[in-house]
Amino acid sequence: MDKIRIERNQNKEGYSRCANISLKRDDEKELNIYLGSNFELHFALNNFANDPTFYIGIDNYELYQIFDTLYNDIMTGNVGDDDDFDIPFSSLIFDEEENLRRKEIRKKEYRSRALNVAHNTGLIDGESIVWTSIDYPEEIAPYFKIDKLDNAYRISFLIDTAERPLIRCEKEAIASYNDGHTTVKIRNEGYCYCMFTGAFIKAYKALLEMELDEPQIHIAEYLLDKELESGKSLEHILTLKKGD
């Protein structure tokens, strides 16, 4: 396993301040994160052969932190903007301290509702995040799962095979997956858990702002290099999970 490489390419739709994010470790497999023509985010894994997983690890700590924030925001229900919790006209009635107290109450209530939605829909499954495409029937829909390991996040792309005759688009989705290509759309609406879309958009914006030409070296990356020099493999370090 090679260290991760990041590329930002002009979005094919030509929108300003948008780009296709390409993440690679080896010569072929590639994780693409991009906005489509309808401004909906897509996660696509290409050329994965028989291994539909991708690791976001501490070998690029800034990238790792972006996914760490995404994971923790969803797992704690921290998915609303501050403006969502403002109380209309409250500033005309209450003092600043009371306004802040009421805002915190609204924020906690929102987080509680968000977590109920996440658990009831299966978005949060134990310690995993599971985002399923709604572009296909549930029993055939592609999905990705994000798992937290010791030194990395593992993103697994999966698809189920329905025990029934398939229509054309379903056959095409399975054929594409079997050829090593799959895409999951982060829909802005129509999802029972679309309130979590903002967490993914937040991560995408952070990816756009990363310094790629002269990135700062984090202490975690320095210590990782020392482990590699001692003979440990990057694959072993990134795939390690306590209890395994």
PLY file of the C-alpha trace (Angstrom):
ply
format ascii 1.0
element vertex 244
property float x
property float y
property float z
element edge 243
property int vertex1
property int vertex2
end_header
0.00 0.00 0.00
1.34 3.42 -1.00
0.88 6.72 0.82
-2.21 8.59 -0.26
-2.09 11.04 -3.16
-4.62 13.83 -3.61
-5.57 15.62 -6.80
-8.10 18.37 -7.42
-9.36 18.66 -10.99
-11.74 21.16 -12.55
-15.32 20.00 -12.19
-16.52 18.71 -15.56
-19.64 20.83 -15.21
-17.45 23.94 -15.09
-18.83 25.37 -11.87
-16.58 27.82 -10.06
-15.25 26.85 -6.64
-16.03 23.20 -7.37
-13.61 20.42 -8.16
-13.35 16.68 -8.48
-11.35 15.30 -5.56
-9.31 12.25 -6.53
-7.71 10.09 -3.82
-5.28 7.33 -4.78
-2.99 4.92 -2.99
-2.03 2.49 -5.70
-1.82 2.78 -9.47
-5.41 1.86 -10.24
-7.89 2.18 -7.36
-9.32 5.68 -7.00
-11.84 7.32 -4.68
-13.56 10.29 -6.36
-15.60 12.89 -4.48
-17.40 15.42 -6.65
-20.51 17.53 -7.19
-22.86 16.54 -10.01
-24.84 18.83 -12.27
-27.58 19.12 -9.63
-25.04 20.11 -6.94
-25.43 16.77 -5.19
-22.32 15.15 -3.80
-21.09 11.81 -5.15
-18.70 9.24 -3.67
-17.34 6.92 -6.37
-14.81 4.11 -6.11
-13.20 3.07 -9.39
-10.87 0.27 -10.46
-11.21 -1.57 -7.16
-11.12 -5.10 -8.63
-11.92 -7.48 -5.76
-11.22 -5.03 -2.92
-13.95 -2.34 -2.67
-12.32 -0.53 0.27
-10.36 2.68 0.64
-8.37 3.92 3.64
-8.16 7.54 4.79
-5.25 7.42 7.21
-2.84 9.41 9.29
-0.28 9.39 6.46
-2.08 12.61 5.44
-3.24 13.94 8.76
-5.12 16.96 7.44
-7.21 14.69 5.21
-7.67 12.28 8.10
-8.94 15.11 10.31
-11.57 16.06 7.72
-13.01 12.55 7.81
-12.59 12.40 11.57
-14.79 15.51 11.85
-17.32 14.03 9.41
-17.50 10.79 11.38
-17.83 12.48 14.76
-20.38 15.03 13.54
-22.66 12.24 12.35
-22.09 9.95 15.33
-22.99 12.78 17.73
-25.79 14.34 15.67
-23.81 17.56 15.28
-25.22 18.32 11.82
-27.07 21.63 12.13
-25.75 25.11 11.40
-25.73 27.64 14.22
-28.37 29.68 12.38
-30.74 26.72 12.65
-30.92 27.20 16.40
-31.58 30.94 16.56
-34.86 31.86 18.23
-36.72 34.53 16.20
-37.09 37.86 17.99
-35.65 36.42 21.20
-33.05 39.18 21.33
-35.88 41.68 21.76
-37.19 39.86 24.82
-34.33 38.14 26.62
-30.79 39.15 27.52
-27.76 37.64 25.78
-27.18 34.97 28.42
-30.77 33.73 28.21
-30.63 33.74 24.40
-27.52 31.55 24.50
-29.14 29.20 27.01
-32.24 28.78 24.83
-30.09 28.28 21.74
-28.16 25.49 23.49
-31.45 23.81 24.43
-32.61 23.92 20.80
-29.25 22.55 19.68
-29.44 19.59 22.10
-33.01 18.83 21.02
-31.98 18.90 17.35
-29.05 16.57 18.01
-31.33 14.17 19.85
-33.79 14.10 16.92
-30.96 13.68 14.43
-29.53 10.72 16.33
-32.95 9.08 16.57
-33.30 9.41 12.79
-29.77 8.06 12.23
-30.32 4.97 14.38
-33.87 4.26 13.17
-32.87 4.46 9.48
-29.62 2.53 9.85
-27.41 5.49 8.97
-25.63 4.73 12.23
-25.16 0.97 12.63
-23.21 0.26 15.80
-19.93 2.14 15.30
-20.36 2.35 11.52
-21.89 4.98 9.27
-23.84 3.46 6.38
-25.05 5.73 3.56
-27.34 4.00 1.07
-28.29 5.30 -2.37
-32.00 5.95 -2.92
-31.60 5.87 -6.69
-32.39 2.14 -6.56
-34.77 -0.08 -4.60
-33.44 -0.76 -1.10
-32.61 -4.43 -1.69
-30.30 -3.61 -4.61
-29.04 -0.13 -3.68
-25.27 0.55 -3.62
-24.01 1.90 -0.31
-20.81 2.79 1.48
-19.81 2.14 5.07
-17.35 4.21 7.10
-15.55 2.44 9.95
-13.12 4.01 12.41
-9.87 2.08 12.89
-6.89 2.95 15.07
-5.05 5.02 12.47
-7.48 5.34 9.59
-11.05 5.41 8.38
-12.03 2.50 6.17
-14.64 3.27 3.49
-16.21 0.11 2.07
-18.44 0.19 -1.01
-21.02 -2.58 -1.18
-24.08 -3.69 -3.11
-26.66 -6.38 -2.43
-28.13 -8.77 -4.98
-31.91 -8.96 -4.93
-33.50 -12.40 -5.14
-35.91 -11.36 -7.89
-35.81 -10.45 -11.58
-33.88 -7.22 -12.05
-34.78 -4.26 -14.22
-32.23 -2.74 -16.58
-30.78 -0.05 -14.27
-30.33 -2.62 -11.48
-28.51 -5.00 -13.81
-26.27 -2.13 -14.93
-25.47 -1.18 -11.32
-24.44 -4.76 -10.47
-22.47 -5.15 -13.70
-20.60 -1.92 -13.02
-19.83 -3.05 -9.46
-18.56 -6.40 -10.72
-16.31 -4.48 -13.12
-14.84 -2.51 -10.21
-16.83 0.74 -10.40
-19.61 2.04 -8.15
-21.10 5.41 -7.17
-23.26 6.51 -4.25
-25.01 9.87 -4.42
-25.44 12.03 -1.32
-28.91 13.32 -2.16
-29.94 16.76 -0.88
-33.58 15.81 -0.54
-35.81 12.77 -0.61
-33.77 10.97 2.05
-35.22 10.20 5.44
-31.79 11.23 6.76
-31.08 14.13 4.41
-30.50 16.32 7.49
-27.02 14.72 7.53
-26.14 15.83 3.99
-24.63 19.04 5.35
-21.93 17.07 7.20
-20.71 15.63 3.89
-20.84 19.02 2.15
-18.81 20.46 5.04
-16.19 17.76 4.46
-16.16 18.44 0.72
-15.58 22.16 1.30
-12.69 21.33 3.62
-11.19 19.14 0.87
-11.36 22.08 -1.52
-9.42 24.24 0.96
-6.56 21.80 1.58
-3.05 23.03 0.74
-1.71 20.47 -1.71
1.45 22.13 -3.02
3.31 22.79 0.25
1.42 21.00 3.00
2.61 21.20 6.59
3.92 17.97 8.09
1.95 16.93 11.17
3.67 15.21 14.08
1.51 12.11 13.43
2.96 11.87 9.91
6.50 12.24 11.27
5.94 9.46 13.80
4.38 7.30 11.10
7.50 7.70 8.96
9.58 6.52 11.92
7.43 3.39 12.17
7.86 2.76 8.46
11.62 3.16 8.80
11.57 0.53 11.55
10.18 -1.98 9.09
6.44 -1.83 9.70
4.23 -1.76 6.63
1.82 1.10 5.92
-0.96 -1.40 5.27
-0.50 -2.97 8.71
-0.50 0.42 10.44
-3.60 1.74 8.66
-5.71 -1.42 8.83
-5.04 -2.00 12.52
-8.07 -2.13 14.80
-8.04 -2.84 18.50
-9.29 -6.31 19.26
-8.47 -7.67 15.80
0 1
1 2
2 3
3 4
4 5
5 6
6 7
7 8
8 9
9 10
10 11
11 12
12 13
13 14
14 15
15 16
16 17
17 18
18 19
19 20
20 21
21 22
22 23
23 24
24 25
25 26
26 27
27 28
28 29
29 30
30 31
31 32
32 33
33 34
34 35
35 36
36 37
37 38
38 39
39 40
40 41
41 42
42 43
43 44
44 45
45 46
46 47
47 48
48 49
49 50
50 51
51 52
52 53
53 54
54 55
55 56
56 57
57 58
58 59
59 60
60 61
61 62
62 63
63 64
64 65
65 66
66 67
67 68
68 69
69 70
70 71
71 72
72 73
73 74
74 75
75 76
76 77
77 78
78 79
79 80
80 81
81 82
82 83
83 84
84 85
85 86
86 87
87 88
88 89
89 90
90 91
91 92
92 93
93 94
94 95
95 96
96 97
97 98
98 99
99 100
100 101
101 102
102 103
103 104
104 105
105 106
106 107
107 108
108 109
109 110
110 111
111 112
112 113
113 114
114 115
115 116
116 117
117 118
118 119
119 120
120 121
121 122
122 123
123 124
124 125
125 126
126 127
127 128
128 129
129 130
130 131
131 132
132 133
133 134
134 135
135 136
136 137
137 138
138 139
139 140
140 141
141 142
142 143
143 144
144 145
145 146
146 147
147 148
148 149
149 150
150 151
151 152
152 153
153 154
154 155
155 156
156 157
157 158
158 159
159 160
160 161
161 162
162 163
163 164
164 165
165 166
166 167
167 168
168 169
169 170
170 171
171 172
172 173
173 174
174 175
175 176
176 177
177 178
178 179
179 180
180 181
181 182
182 183
183 184
184 185
185 186
186 187
187 188
188 189
189 190
190 191
191 192
192 193
193 194
194 195
195 196
196 197
197 198
198 199
199 200
200 201
201 202
202 203
203 204
204 205
205 206
206 207
207 208
208 209
209 210
210 211
211 212
212 213
213 214
214 215
215 216
216 217
217 218
218 219
219 220
220 221
221 222
222 223
223 224
224 225
225 226
226 227
227 228
228 229
229 230
230 231
231 232
232 233
233 234
234 235
235 236
236 237
237 238
238 239
239 240
240 241
241 242
242 243
